[in-house]
C-alpha cells in the first residue's frame, strides 16, 4: 500500500512539472520566495549597471537548454573592484553554466553581462586583464612549470624582468618551487591544479574566474592560495565552490 501511494505521489508530481509542450522541466528556484537581502542586491546591481567600480555585472542572466531545463534563472548581481563573489551550490545547481557563460564558453539564452564595463558580445577574448581557472585542467603537458608560467607572461606582454619576478613569487606562494623543471604531465593532480592557478594569476588580472580552483589541492597550499587571492586588491573574482568554509573564508 505504501509503495503504491509513493508511486502515485511521484506520478502526480512528475506531471505537475510538465510544460505545455509536454517536456519535463525542473522546479525553478525563482518560484520560491526570495530573501530580502537577495532582492536588495538585485535592485542594487540594476542601479549600478553603469558604475565603473563594478567590473563584473549580470542582469537577469538566463540559460535554458534544449531539453527545457533552465540551468540559470534570471540571475542579477554585481561584483565590486577587489571583491570575491562565490557561486555556492550542489552539483547541477547551475554554477558551471553561469561560469561558462561569463567566460564566453557557452551562449546565454537571454540577459546581459558586462565584464570590465564591456558587453560580453564585444569583449576582447584575449584580454590580458582576465584570468581563468576552468573546471578541468588545461595545461601544456610537454612544458615545465617554469615554461608554462613564463609562456602566459609572454602572451600577456610582460617584460622578461616582470615574468621572472612574478614566476618566482607565485611558485613560492603555491609551493611549486621544487617542481620548476618538471613537465606538467608528470605533476600530481593537486600540483597540476596549482599550476593552473599560477598561470591564471600572471600579470595580476583585473578580473578572475575560478571554477573550483582547489580541487585536489592540499590544505596548506589551499590556504596559501586563498591568502594570495585576498591580497589582490585590484581584482574582482567569481569563485565556484562546493565548500562552505571556502566561501566563508574567501568571499566579501
Biotite code that builds the C-alpha atoms (Angstrom):
import biotite.structure as struc

atoms = struc.array([
    struc.Atom([0.000, 0.000, 0.000], chain_id="A", res_id=1, res_name="UNK", atom_name="CA", element="C"),
    struc.Atom([2.771, 2.402, 0.922], chain_id="A", res_id=2, res_name="UNK", atom_name="CA", element="C"),
    struc.Atom([4.683, 1.577, -2.279], chain_id="A", res_id=3, res_name="UNK", atom_name="CA", element="C"),
    struc.Atom([1.565, 2.196, -4.389], chain_id="A", res_id=4, res_name="UNK", atom_name="CA", element="C"),
    struc.Atom([0.942, 5.505, -2.608], chain_id="A", res_id=5, res_name="UNK", atom_name="CA", element="C"),
    struc.Atom([4.564, 6.605, -3.177], chain_id="A", res_id=6, res_name="UNK", atom_name="CA", element="C"),
    struc.Atom([4.354, 5.781, -6.893], chain_id="A", res_id=7, res_name="UNK", atom_name="CA", element="C"),
    struc.Atom([1.070, 7.682, -7.204], chain_id="A", res_id=8, res_name="UNK", atom_name="CA", element="C"),
    struc.Atom([2.515, 10.781, -5.493], chain_id="A", res_id=9, res_name="UNK", atom_name="CA", element="C"),
    struc.Atom([5.630, 10.645, -7.670], chain_id="A", res_id=10, res_name="UNK", atom_name="CA", element="C"),
    struc.Atom([3.485, 10.315, -10.813], chain_id="A", res_id=11, res_name="UNK", atom_name="CA", element="C"),
    struc.Atom([1.354, 13.320, -9.848], chain_id="A", res_id=12, res_name="UNK", atom_name="CA", element="C"),
    struc.Atom([4.431, 15.428, -9.086], chain_id="A", res_id=13, res_name="UNK", atom_name="CA", element="C"),
    struc.Atom([6.091, 14.484, -12.380], chain_id="A", res_id=14, res_name="UNK", atom_name="CA", element="C"),
    struc.Atom([3.022, 15.557, -14.339], chain_id="A", res_id=15, res_name="UNK", atom_name="CA", element="C"),
    struc.Atom([2.728, 18.809, -12.398], chain_id="A", res_id=16, res_name="UNK", atom_name="CA", element="C"),
    struc.Atom([6.236, 19.765, -13.602], chain_id="A", res_id=17, res_name="UNK", atom_name="CA", element="C"),
    struc.Atom([5.408, 19.350, -17.307], chain_id="A", res_id=18, res_name="UNK", atom_name="CA", element="C"),
    struc.Atom([5.098, 22.395, -19.529], chain_id="A", res_id=19, res_name="UNK", atom_name="CA", element="C"),
    struc.Atom([2.521, 22.975, -22.251], chain_id="A", res_id=20, res_name="UNK", atom_name="CA", element="C"),
    struc.Atom([4.737, 21.174, -24.743], chain_id="A", res_id=21, res_name="UNK", atom_name="CA", element="C"),
    struc.Atom([4.830, 18.046, -22.585], chain_id="A", res_id=22, res_name="UNK", atom_name="CA", element="C"),
    struc.Atom([8.558, 18.300, -21.755], chain_id="A", res_id=23, res_name="UNK", atom_name="CA", element="C"),
    struc.Atom([9.523, 17.806, -18.151], chain_id="A", res_id=24, res_name="UNK", atom_name="CA", element="C"),
    struc.Atom([11.026, 20.888, -16.510], chain_id="A", res_id=25, res_name="UNK", atom_name="CA", element="C"),
    struc.Atom([12.926, 21.206, -13.255], chain_id="A", res_id=26, res_name="UNK", atom_name="CA", element="C"),
    struc.Atom([11.488, 23.164, -10.385], chain_id="A", res_id=27, res_name="UNK", atom_name="CA", element="C"),
    struc.Atom([12.861, 26.694, -10.674], chain_id="A", res_id=28, res_name="UNK", atom_name="CA", element="C"),
    struc.Atom([14.403, 28.282, -7.607], chain_id="A", res_id=29, res_name="UNK", atom_name="CA", element="C"),
    struc.Atom([12.843, 31.592, -8.621], chain_id="A", res_id=30, res_name="UNK", atom_name="CA", element="C"),
    struc.Atom([9.420, 30.143, -7.756], chain_id="A", res_id=31, res_name="UNK", atom_name="CA", element="C"),
    struc.Atom([10.447, 30.123, -4.110], chain_id="A", res_id=32, res_name="UNK", atom_name="CA", element="C"),
    struc.Atom([10.226, 33.340, -2.066], chain_id="A", res_id=33, res_name="UNK", atom_name="CA", element="C"),
    struc.Atom([13.405, 35.389, -2.465], chain_id="A", res_id=34, res_name="UNK", atom_name="CA", element="C"),
    struc.Atom([15.092, 36.646, 0.692], chain_id="A", res_id=35, res_name="UNK", atom_name="CA", element="C"),
    struc.Atom([15.048, 40.386, 1.265], chain_id="A", res_id=36, res_name="UNK", atom_name="CA", element="C"),
    struc.Atom([18.845, 40.510, 1.068], chain_id="A", res_id=37, res_name="UNK", atom_name="CA", element="C"),
    struc.Atom([18.720, 38.895, -2.393], chain_id="A", res_id=38, res_name="UNK", atom_name="CA", element="C"),
    struc.Atom([16.097, 41.325, -3.630], chain_id="A", res_id=39, res_name="UNK", atom_name="CA", element="C"),
    struc.Atom([18.075, 44.255, -2.212], chain_id="A", res_id=40, res_name="UNK", atom_name="CA", element="C"),
    struc.Atom([21.219, 43.110, -4.025], chain_id="A", res_id=41, res_name="UNK", atom_name="CA", element="C"),
    struc.Atom([19.334, 42.612, -7.292], chain_id="A", res_id=42, res_name="UNK", atom_name="CA", element="C"),
    struc.Atom([17.977, 46.160, -7.089], chain_id="A", res_id=43, res_name="UNK", atom_name="CA", element="C"),
    struc.Atom([21.434, 47.447, -6.163], chain_id="A", res_id=44, res_name="UNK", atom_name="CA", element="C"),
    struc.Atom([23.005, 45.666, -9.157], chain_id="A", res_id=45, res_name="UNK", atom_name="CA", element="C"),
    struc.Atom([20.456, 47.133, -11.559], chain_id="A", res_id=46, res_name="UNK", atom_name="CA", element="C"),
    struc.Atom([21.028, 50.642, -10.160], chain_id="A", res_id=47, res_name="UNK", atom_name="CA", element="C"),
    struc.Atom([24.800, 50.297, -10.593], chain_id="A", res_id=48, res_name="UNK", atom_name="CA", element="C"),
    struc.Atom([24.763, 48.902, -14.125], chain_id="A", res_id=49, res_name="UNK", atom_name="CA", element="C"),
    struc.Atom([26.755, 51.891, -15.423], chain_id="A", res_id=50, res_name="UNK", atom_name="CA", element="C"),
    struc.Atom([29.009, 52.187, -12.354], chain_id="A", res_id=51, res_name="UNK", atom_name="CA", element="C"),
    struc.Atom([32.648, 51.657, -13.356], chain_id="A", res_id=52, res_name="UNK", atom_name="CA", element="C"),
    struc.Atom([33.521, 50.450, -9.848], chain_id="A", res_id=53, res_name="UNK", atom_name="CA", element="C"),
    struc.Atom([31.807, 47.132, -10.616], chain_id="A", res_id=54, res_name="UNK", atom_name="CA", element="C"),
    struc.Atom([33.831, 45.254, -13.283], chain_id="A", res_id=55, res_name="UNK", atom_name="CA", element="C"),
    struc.Atom([31.562, 42.160, -13.256], chain_id="A", res_id=56, res_name="UNK", atom_name="CA", element="C"),
    struc.Atom([27.817, 42.612, -13.720], chain_id="A", res_id=57, res_name="UNK", atom_name="CA", element="C"),
    struc.Atom([24.942, 40.294, -14.603], chain_id="A", res_id=58, res_name="UNK", atom_name="CA", element="C"),
    struc.Atom([21.392, 41.393, -15.343], chain_id="A", res_id=59, res_name="UNK", atom_name="CA", element="C"),
    struc.Atom([18.674, 38.709, -15.459], chain_id="A", res_id=60, res_name="UNK", atom_name="CA", element="C"),
    struc.Atom([21.057, 36.144, -16.930], chain_id="A", res_id=61, res_name="UNK", atom_name="CA", element="C"),
    struc.Atom([19.068, 33.189, -18.219], chain_id="A", res_id=62, res_name="UNK", atom_name="CA", element="C"),
    struc.Atom([20.104, 29.900, -19.789], chain_id="A", res_id=63, res_name="UNK", atom_name="CA", element="C"),
    struc.Atom([17.726, 27.175, -20.909], chain_id="A", res_id=64, res_name="UNK", atom_name="CA", element="C"),
    struc.Atom([18.966, 24.026, -22.613], chain_id="A", res_id=65, res_name="UNK", atom_name="CA", element="C"),
    struc.Atom([17.346, 22.205, -25.499], chain_id="A", res_id=66, res_name="UNK", atom_name="CA", element="C"),
    struc.Atom([15.632, 19.727, -23.164], chain_id="A", res_id=67, res_name="UNK", atom_name="CA", element="C"),
    struc.Atom([13.779, 22.584, -21.455], chain_id="A", res_id=68, res_name="UNK", atom_name="CA", element="C"),
    struc.Atom([15.891, 22.660, -18.294], chain_id="A", res_id=69, res_name="UNK", atom_name="CA", element="C"),
    struc.Atom([16.647, 26.196, -17.121], chain_id="A", res_id=70, res_name="UNK", atom_name="CA", element="C"),
    struc.Atom([20.113, 25.990, -15.583], chain_id="A", res_id=71, res_name="UNK", atom_name="CA", element="C"),
    struc.Atom([20.477, 29.716, -14.867], chain_id="A", res_id=72, res_name="UNK", atom_name="CA", element="C"),
    struc.Atom([17.269, 31.513, -13.972], chain_id="A", res_id=73, res_name="UNK", atom_name="CA", element="C"),
    struc.Atom([17.473, 35.307, -14.372], chain_id="A", res_id=74, res_name="UNK", atom_name="CA", element="C"),
    struc.Atom([20.388, 35.884, -12.001], chain_id="A", res_id=75, res_name="UNK", atom_name="CA", element="C"),
    struc.Atom([21.241, 39.507, -11.265], chain_id="A", res_id=76, res_name="UNK", atom_name="CA", element="C"),
    struc.Atom([24.311, 40.562, -9.307], chain_id="A", res_id=77, res_name="UNK", atom_name="CA", element="C"),
    struc.Atom([27.404, 42.765, -9.431], chain_id="A", res_id=78, res_name="UNK", atom_name="CA", element="C"),
    struc.Atom([30.952, 42.375, -8.128], chain_id="A", res_id=79, res_name="UNK", atom_name="CA", element="C"),
    struc.Atom([32.887, 45.409, -6.965], chain_id="A", res_id=80, res_name="UNK", atom_name="CA", element="C"),
    struc.Atom([36.562, 46.028, -7.609], chain_id="A", res_id=81, res_name="UNK", atom_name="CA", element="C"),
    struc.Atom([38.549, 43.935, -5.124], chain_id="A", res_id=82, res_name="UNK", atom_name="CA", element="C"),
    struc.Atom([35.602, 41.713, -4.158], chain_id="A", res_id=83, res_name="UNK", atom_name="CA", element="C"),
    struc.Atom([35.248, 37.936, -4.289], chain_id="A", res_id=84, res_name="UNK", atom_name="CA", element="C"),
    struc.Atom([31.791, 36.621, -5.262], chain_id="A", res_id=85, res_name="UNK", atom_name="CA", element="C"),
    struc.Atom([31.064, 32.903, -4.820], chain_id="A", res_id=86, res_name="UNK", atom_name="CA", element="C"),
    struc.Atom([28.679, 30.601, -6.630], chain_id="A", res_id=87, res_name="UNK", atom_name="CA", element="C"),
    struc.Atom([27.938, 28.024, -3.942], chain_id="A", res_id=88, res_name="UNK", atom_name="CA", element="C"),
    struc.Atom([25.721, 25.021, -4.515], chain_id="A", res_id=89, res_name="UNK", atom_name="CA", element="C"),
    struc.Atom([25.452, 21.282, -5.179], chain_id="A", res_id=90, res_name="UNK", atom_name="CA", element="C"),
    struc.Atom([26.079, 19.543, -8.482], chain_id="A", res_id=91, res_name="UNK", atom_name="CA", element="C"),
    struc.Atom([23.517, 20.621, -11.058], chain_id="A", res_id=92, res_name="UNK", atom_name="CA", element="C"),
    struc.Atom([22.735, 23.930, -9.374], chain_id="A", res_id=93, res_name="UNK", atom_name="CA", element="C"),
    struc.Atom([23.908, 25.889, -12.435], chain_id="A", res_id=94, res_name="UNK", atom_name="CA", element="C"),
    struc.Atom([27.281, 27.125, -11.180], chain_id="A", res_id=95, res_name="UNK", atom_name="CA", element="C"),
    struc.Atom([29.315, 25.918, -14.139], chain_id="A", res_id=96, res_name="UNK", atom_name="CA", element="C"),
    struc.Atom([26.654, 27.030, -16.628], chain_id="A", res_id=97, res_name="UNK", atom_name="CA", element="C"),
    struc.Atom([26.799, 30.579, -15.309], chain_id="A", res_id=98, res_name="UNK", atom_name="CA", element="C"),
    struc.Atom([30.605, 30.430, -15.139], chain_id="A", res_id=99, res_name="UNK", atom_name="CA", element="C"),
    struc.Atom([30.857, 29.221, -18.745], chain_id="A", res_id=100, res_name="UNK", atom_name="CA", element="C"),
    struc.Atom([28.518, 31.960, -19.960], chain_id="A", res_id=101, res_name="UNK", atom_name="CA", element="C"),
    struc.Atom([30.569, 34.668, -18.256], chain_id="A", res_id=102, res_name="UNK", atom_name="CA", element="C"),
    struc.Atom([33.812, 33.255, -19.694], chain_id="A", res_id=103, res_name="UNK", atom_name="CA", element="C"),
    struc.Atom([32.279, 33.037, -23.189], chain_id="A", res_id=104, res_name="UNK", atom_name="CA", element="C"),
    struc.Atom([32.395, 29.240, -23.404], chain_id="A", res_id=105, res_name="UNK", atom_name="CA", element="C"),
    struc.Atom([28.600, 28.987, -23.525], chain_id="A", res_id=106, res_name="UNK", atom_name="CA", element="C"),
    struc.Atom([25.929, 31.135, -25.161], chain_id="A", res_id=107, res_name="UNK", atom_name="CA", element="C"),
    struc.Atom([23.261, 32.638, -22.928], chain_id="A", res_id=108, res_name="UNK", atom_name="CA", element="C"),
    struc.Atom([19.560, 32.456, -23.758], chain_id="A", res_id=109, res_name="UNK", atom_name="CA", element="C"),
    struc.Atom([18.826, 35.986, -22.572], chain_id="A", res_id=110, res_name="UNK", atom_name="CA", element="C"),
    struc.Atom([20.007, 38.667, -20.181], chain_id="A", res_id=111, res_name="UNK", atom_name="CA", element="C"),
    struc.Atom([23.049, 40.930, -20.163], chain_id="A", res_id=112, res_name="UNK", atom_name="CA", element="C"),
    struc.Atom([26.595, 40.520, -18.869], chain_id="A", res_id=113, res_name="UNK", atom_name="CA", element="C"),
    struc.Atom([29.318, 43.130, -18.603], chain_id="A", res_id=114, res_name="UNK", atom_name="CA", element="C"),
    struc.Atom([32.966, 42.324, -17.919], chain_id="A", res_id=115, res_name="UNK", atom_name="CA", element="C"),
    struc.Atom([35.321, 45.247, -17.343], chain_id="A", res_id=116, res_name="UNK", atom_name="CA", element="C"),
    struc.Atom([32.390, 47.504, -18.273], chain_id="A", res_id=117, res_name="UNK", atom_name="CA", element="C"),
    struc.Atom([32.148, 45.975, -21.739], chain_id="A", res_id=118, res_name="UNK", atom_name="CA", element="C"),
    struc.Atom([29.187, 43.990, -23.013], chain_id="A", res_id=119, res_name="UNK", atom_name="CA", element="C"),
    struc.Atom([30.035, 40.319, -23.254], chain_id="A", res_id=120, res_name="UNK", atom_name="CA", element="C"),
    struc.Atom([29.417, 40.262, -27.014], chain_id="A", res_id=121, res_name="UNK", atom_name="CA", element="C"),
    struc.Atom([32.031, 42.969, -27.598], chain_id="A", res_id=122, res_name="UNK", atom_name="CA", element="C"),
    struc.Atom([34.747, 41.969, -25.140], chain_id="A", res_id=123, res_name="UNK", atom_name="CA", element="C"),
    struc.Atom([38.248, 41.080, -26.314], chain_id="A", res_id=124, res_name="UNK", atom_name="CA", element="C"),
    struc.Atom([38.543, 37.368, -25.538], chain_id="A", res_id=125, res_name="UNK", atom_name="CA", element="C"),
    struc.Atom([42.340, 37.671, -25.479], chain_id="A", res_id=126, res_name="UNK", atom_name="CA", element="C"),
    struc.Atom([42.353, 40.409, -22.874], chain_id="A", res_id=127, res_name="UNK", atom_name="CA", element="C"),
    struc.Atom([45.428, 40.295, -20.646], chain_id="A", res_id=128, res_name="UNK", atom_name="CA", element="C"),
    struc.Atom([43.269, 41.774, -17.882], chain_id="A", res_id=129, res_name="UNK", atom_name="CA", element="C"),
    struc.Atom([41.404, 38.490, -17.386], chain_id="A", res_id=130, res_name="UNK", atom_name="CA", element="C"),
    struc.Atom([42.447, 35.250, -15.710], chain_id="A", res_id=131, res_name="UNK", atom_name="CA", element="C"),
    struc.Atom([40.612, 31.944, -15.595], chain_id="A", res_id=132, res_name="UNK", atom_name="CA", element="C"),
    struc.Atom([40.844, 28.593, -13.840], chain_id="A", res_id=133, res_name="UNK", atom_name="CA", element="C"),
    struc.Atom([38.455, 26.203, -15.667], chain_id="A", res_id=134, res_name="UNK", atom_name="CA", element="C"),
    struc.Atom([36.807, 23.232, -14.010], chain_id="A", res_id=135, res_name="UNK", atom_name="CA", element="C"),
    struc.Atom([39.099, 20.805, -15.820], chain_id="A", res_id=136, res_name="UNK", atom_name="CA", element="C"),
    struc.Atom([42.862, 21.187, -16.153], chain_id="A", res_id=137, res_name="UNK", atom_name="CA", element="C"),
    struc.Atom([44.101, 22.929, -19.294], chain_id="A", res_id=138, res_name="UNK", atom_name="CA", element="C"),
    struc.Atom([47.859, 22.633, -19.423], chain_id="A", res_id=139, res_name="UNK", atom_name="CA", element="C"),
    struc.Atom([50.622, 22.036, -21.952], chain_id="A", res_id=140, res_name="UNK", atom_name="CA", element="C"),
    struc.Atom([51.863, 18.591, -20.996], chain_id="A", res_id=141, res_name="UNK", atom_name="CA", element="C"),
    struc.Atom([55.333, 18.978, -22.503], chain_id="A", res_id=142, res_name="UNK", atom_name="CA", element="C"),
    struc.Atom([56.092, 22.340, -20.854], chain_id="A", res_id=143, res_name="UNK", atom_name="CA", element="C"),
    struc.Atom([57.673, 22.576, -17.426], chain_id="A", res_id=144, res_name="UNK", atom_name="CA", element="C"),
    struc.Atom([56.191, 24.627, -14.594], chain_id="A", res_id=145, res_name="UNK", atom_name="CA", element="C"),
    struc.Atom([58.625, 27.478, -15.309], chain_id="A", res_id=146, res_name="UNK", atom_name="CA", element="C"),
    struc.Atom([57.940, 27.371, -19.040], chain_id="A", res_id=147, res_name="UNK", atom_name="CA", element="C"),
    struc.Atom([54.155, 27.331, -18.557], chain_id="A", res_id=148, res_name="UNK", atom_name="CA", element="C"),
    struc.Atom([54.131, 30.398, -16.310], chain_id="A", res_id=149, res_name="UNK", atom_name="CA", element="C"),
    struc.Atom([56.637, 32.250, -18.500], chain_id="A", res_id=150, res_name="UNK", atom_name="CA", element="C"),
    struc.Atom([54.634, 31.489, -21.648], chain_id="A", res_id=151, res_name="UNK", atom_name="CA", element="C"),
    struc.Atom([51.497, 33.043, -20.136], chain_id="A", res_id=152, res_name="UNK", atom_name="CA", element="C"),
    struc.Atom([53.575, 36.077, -19.157], chain_id="A", res_id=153, res_name="UNK", atom_name="CA", element="C"),
    struc.Atom([54.774, 36.459, -22.745], chain_id="A", res_id=154, res_name="UNK", atom_name="CA", element="C"),
    struc.Atom([51.224, 36.151, -24.083], chain_id="A", res_id=155, res_name="UNK", atom_name="CA", element="C"),
    struc.Atom([50.184, 38.947, -21.696], chain_id="A", res_id=156, res_name="UNK", atom_name="CA", element="C"),
    struc.Atom([53.051, 41.148, -22.865], chain_id="A", res_id=157, res_name="UNK", atom_name="CA", element="C"),
    struc.Atom([55.145, 41.248, -19.685], chain_id="A", res_id=158, res_name="UNK", atom_name="CA", element="C"),
    struc.Atom([58.840, 42.091, -19.780], chain_id="A", res_id=159, res_name="UNK", atom_name="CA", element="C"),
    struc.Atom([61.384, 39.380, -19.006], chain_id="A", res_id=160, res_name="UNK", atom_name="CA", element="C"),
    struc.Atom([62.112, 41.005, -15.656], chain_id="A", res_id=161, res_name="UNK", atom_name="CA", element="C"),
    struc.Atom([58.426, 41.051, -14.680], chain_id="A", res_id=162, res_name="UNK", atom_name="CA", element="C"),
    struc.Atom([57.964, 37.473, -15.807], chain_id="A", res_id=163, res_name="UNK", atom_name="CA", element="C"),
    struc.Atom([60.902, 36.305, -13.724], chain_id="A", res_id=164, res_name="UNK", atom_name="CA", element="C"),
    struc.Atom([59.740, 38.192, -10.634], chain_id="A", res_id=165, res_name="UNK", atom_name="CA", element="C"),
    struc.Atom([56.143, 37.025, -10.849], chain_id="A", res_id=166, res_name="UNK", atom_name="CA", element="C"),
    struc.Atom([57.152, 33.473, -11.659], chain_id="A", res_id=167, res_name="UNK", atom_name="CA", element="C"),
    struc.Atom([59.318, 33.150, -8.550], chain_id="A", res_id=168, res_name="UNK", atom_name="CA", element="C"),
    struc.Atom([56.763, 34.873, -6.311], chain_id="A", res_id=169, res_name="UNK", atom_name="CA", element="C"),
    struc.Atom([53.846, 32.726, -7.479], chain_id="A", res_id=170, res_name="UNK", atom_name="CA", element="C"),
    struc.Atom([55.866, 29.495, -7.262], chain_id="A", res_id=171, res_name="UNK", atom_name="CA", element="C"),
    struc.Atom([56.957, 30.292, -3.719], chain_id="A", res_id=172, res_name="UNK", atom_name="CA", element="C"),
    struc.Atom([53.410, 31.160, -2.644], chain_id="A", res_id=173, res_name="UNK", atom_name="CA", element="C"),
    struc.Atom([51.892, 27.979, -4.101], chain_id="A", res_id=174, res_name="UNK", atom_name="CA", element="C"),
    struc.Atom([54.850, 25.738, -3.154], chain_id="A", res_id=175, res_name="UNK", atom_name="CA", element="C"),
    struc.Atom([55.687, 24.906, -6.759], chain_id="A", res_id=176, res_name="UNK", atom_name="CA", element="C"),
    struc.Atom([59.403, 25.712, -6.460], chain_id="A", res_id=177, res_name="UNK", atom_name="CA", element="C"),
    struc.Atom([60.575, 22.064, -6.198], chain_id="A", res_id=178, res_name="UNK", atom_name="CA", element="C"),
    struc.Atom([58.793, 21.317, -9.494], chain_id="A", res_id=179, res_name="UNK", atom_name="CA", element="C"),
    struc.Atom([60.191, 24.202, -11.560], chain_id="A", res_id=180, res_name="UNK", atom_name="CA", element="C"),
    struc.Atom([61.725, 21.932, -14.210], chain_id="A", res_id=181, res_name="UNK", atom_name="CA", element="C"),
    struc.Atom([59.087, 19.190, -14.043], chain_id="A", res_id=182, res_name="UNK", atom_name="CA", element="C"),
    struc.Atom([56.905, 18.710, -17.096], chain_id="A", res_id=183, res_name="UNK", atom_name="CA", element="C"),
    struc.Atom([53.241, 19.355, -16.452], chain_id="A", res_id=184, res_name="UNK", atom_name="CA", element="C"),
    struc.Atom([52.305, 15.806, -17.478], chain_id="A", res_id=185, res_name="UNK", atom_name="CA", element="C"),
    struc.Atom([54.428, 14.432, -14.635], chain_id="A", res_id=186, res_name="UNK", atom_name="CA", element="C"),
    struc.Atom([52.870, 16.536, -11.868], chain_id="A", res_id=187, res_name="UNK", atom_name="CA", element="C"),
    struc.Atom([50.417, 15.113, -9.362], chain_id="A", res_id=188, res_name="UNK", atom_name="CA", element="C"),
    struc.Atom([46.746, 16.055, -9.686], chain_id="A", res_id=189, res_name="UNK", atom_name="CA", element="C"),
    struc.Atom([46.986, 18.635, -6.915], chain_id="A", res_id=190, res_name="UNK", atom_name="CA", element="C"),
    struc.Atom([50.122, 20.237, -8.357], chain_id="A", res_id=191, res_name="UNK", atom_name="CA", element="C"),
    struc.Atom([48.533, 20.403, -11.801], chain_id="A", res_id=192, res_name="UNK", atom_name="CA", element="C"),
    struc.Atom([45.688, 22.328, -10.212], chain_id="A", res_id=193, res_name="UNK", atom_name="CA", element="C"),
    struc.Atom([48.154, 24.679, -8.527], chain_id="A", res_id=194, res_name="UNK", atom_name="CA", element="C"),
    struc.Atom([49.897, 25.229, -11.866], chain_id="A", res_id=195, res_name="UNK", atom_name="CA", element="C"),
    struc.Atom([46.567, 26.227, -13.460], chain_id="A", res_id=196, res_name="UNK", atom_name="CA", element="C"),
    struc.Atom([46.038, 28.723, -10.631], chain_id="A", res_id=197, res_name="UNK", atom_name="CA", element="C"),
    struc.Atom([49.581, 30.046, -11.024], chain_id="A", res_id=198, res_name="UNK", atom_name="CA", element="C"),
    struc.Atom([49.068, 30.615, -14.754], chain_id="A", res_id=199, res_name="UNK", atom_name="CA", element="C"),
    struc.Atom([45.815, 32.486, -14.144], chain_id="A", res_id=200, res_name="UNK", atom_name="CA", element="C"),
    struc.Atom([47.467, 34.865, -11.669], chain_id="A", res_id=201, res_name="UNK", atom_name="CA", element="C"),
    struc.Atom([50.209, 36.076, -14.000], chain_id="A", res_id=202, res_name="UNK", atom_name="CA", element="C"),
    struc.Atom([50.042, 39.851, -14.572], chain_id="A", res_id=203, res_name="UNK", atom_name="CA", element="C"),
    struc.Atom([47.542, 40.316, -11.702], chain_id="A", res_id=204, res_name="UNK", atom_name="CA", element="C"),
    struc.Atom([44.422, 40.394, -13.918], chain_id="A", res_id=205, res_name="UNK", atom_name="CA", element="C"),
    struc.Atom([41.613, 42.780, -13.040], chain_id="A", res_id=206, res_name="UNK", atom_name="CA", element="C"),
    struc.Atom([39.025, 40.005, -13.357], chain_id="A", res_id=207, res_name="UNK", atom_name="CA", element="C"),
    struc.Atom([39.487, 36.408, -12.184], chain_id="A", res_id=208, res_name="UNK", atom_name="CA", element="C"),
    struc.Atom([37.196, 33.462, -12.902], chain_id="A", res_id=209, res_name="UNK", atom_name="CA", element="C"),
    struc.Atom([37.959, 30.401, -10.757], chain_id="A", res_id=210, res_name="UNK", atom_name="CA", element="C"),
    struc.Atom([35.878, 27.251, -11.146], chain_id="A", res_id=211, res_name="UNK", atom_name="CA", element="C"),
    struc.Atom([36.585, 25.034, -8.123], chain_id="A", res_id=212, res_name="UNK", atom_name="CA", element="C"),
    struc.Atom([40.281, 26.007, -8.081], chain_id="A", res_id=213, res_name="UNK", atom_name="CA", element="C"),
    struc.Atom([41.237, 23.960, -5.000], chain_id="A", res_id=214, res_name="UNK", atom_name="CA", element="C"),
    struc.Atom([40.049, 20.538, -6.184], chain_id="A", res_id=215, res_name="UNK", atom_name="CA", element="C"),
    struc.Atom([42.747, 18.073, -5.112], chain_id="A", res_id=216, res_name="UNK", atom_name="CA", element="C"),
    struc.Atom([44.946, 20.761, -3.530], chain_id="A", res_id=217, res_name="UNK", atom_name="CA", element="C"),
    struc.Atom([46.360, 20.057, -0.071], chain_id="A", res_id=218, res_name="UNK", atom_name="CA", element="C"),
    struc.Atom([45.108, 22.209, 2.864], chain_id="A", res_id=219, res_name="UNK", atom_name="CA", element="C"),
    struc.Atom([48.370, 24.126, 3.323], chain_id="A", res_id=220, res_name="UNK", atom_name="CA", element="C"),
    struc.Atom([48.606, 25.127, -0.347], chain_id="A", res_id=221, res_name="UNK", atom_name="CA", element="C"),
    struc.Atom([44.883, 25.934, -0.396], chain_id="A", res_id=222, res_name="UNK", atom_name="CA", element="C"),
    struc.Atom([45.369, 28.353, 2.484], chain_id="A", res_id=223, res_name="UNK", atom_name="CA", element="C"),
    struc.Atom([48.353, 29.955, 0.714], chain_id="A", res_id=224, res_name="UNK", atom_name="CA", element="C"),
    struc.Atom([46.337, 30.326, -2.475], chain_id="A", res_id=225, res_name="UNK", atom_name="CA", element="C"),
    struc.Atom([43.470, 31.984, -0.614], chain_id="A", res_id=226, res_name="UNK", atom_name="CA", element="C"),
    struc.Atom([45.863, 34.349, 1.136], chain_id="A", res_id=227, res_name="UNK", atom_name="CA", element="C"),
    struc.Atom([47.358, 35.334, -2.201], chain_id="A", res_id=228, res_name="UNK", atom_name="CA", element="C"),
    struc.Atom([43.953, 35.840, -3.821], chain_id="A", res_id=229, res_name="UNK", atom_name="CA", element="C"),
    struc.Atom([42.768, 38.020, -0.964], chain_id="A", res_id=230, res_name="UNK", atom_name="CA", element="C"),
    struc.Atom([45.834, 40.216, -1.424], chain_id="A", res_id=231, res_name="UNK", atom_name="CA", element="C"),
    struc.Atom([44.772, 41.100, -4.995], chain_id="A", res_id=232, res_name="UNK", atom_name="CA", element="C"),
    struc.Atom([43.015, 44.334, -4.083], chain_id="A", res_id=233, res_name="UNK", atom_name="CA", element="C"),
    struc.Atom([42.577, 45.406, -7.718], chain_id="A", res_id=234, res_name="UNK", atom_name="CA", element="C"),
    struc.Atom([40.977, 42.162, -8.892], chain_id="A", res_id=235, res_name="UNK", atom_name="CA", element="C"),
    struc.Atom([37.324, 41.170, -8.929], chain_id="A", res_id=236, res_name="UNK", atom_name="CA", element="C"),
    struc.Atom([36.687, 37.458, -8.709], chain_id="A", res_id=237, res_name="UNK", atom_name="CA", element="C"),
    struc.Atom([33.962, 34.903, -9.436], chain_id="A", res_id=238, res_name="UNK", atom_name="CA", element="C"),
    struc.Atom([34.636, 31.709, -7.458], chain_id="A", res_id=239, res_name="UNK", atom_name="CA", element="C"),
    struc.Atom([32.635, 28.496, -7.728], chain_id="A", res_id=240, res_name="UNK", atom_name="CA", element="C"),
    struc.Atom([32.909, 26.001, -4.896], chain_id="A", res_id=241, res_name="UNK", atom_name="CA", element="C"),
    struc.Atom([31.158, 23.159, -3.104], chain_id="A", res_id=242, res_name="UNK", atom_name="CA", element="C"),
    struc.Atom([32.720, 24.083, 0.232], chain_id="A", res_id=243, res_name="UNK", atom_name="CA", element="C"),
    struc.Atom([31.023, 26.422, 2.650], chain_id="A", res_id=244, res_name="UNK", atom_name="CA", element="C"),
    struc.Atom([34.305, 27.015, 4.511], chain_id="A", res_id=245, res_name="UNK", atom_name="CA", element="C"),
    struc.Atom([35.935, 28.242, 1.290], chain_id="A", res_id=246, res_name="UNK", atom_name="CA", element="C"),
    struc.Atom([33.049, 30.615, 0.620], chain_id="A", res_id=247, res_name="UNK", atom_name="CA", element="C"),
    struc.Atom([33.125, 31.967, 4.180], chain_id="A", res_id=248, res_name="UNK", atom_name="CA", element="C"),
    struc.Atom([36.902, 32.396, 4.094], chain_id="A", res_id=249, res_name="UNK", atom_name="CA", element="C"),
    struc.Atom([37.179, 33.993, 0.665], chain_id="A", res_id=250, res_name="UNK", atom_name="CA", element="C"),
    struc.Atom([34.039, 35.939, -0.065], chain_id="A", res_id=251, res_name="UNK", atom_name="CA", element="C"),
    struc.Atom([33.008, 39.501, 0.631], chain_id="A", res_id=252, res_name="UNK", atom_name="CA", element="C"),
])
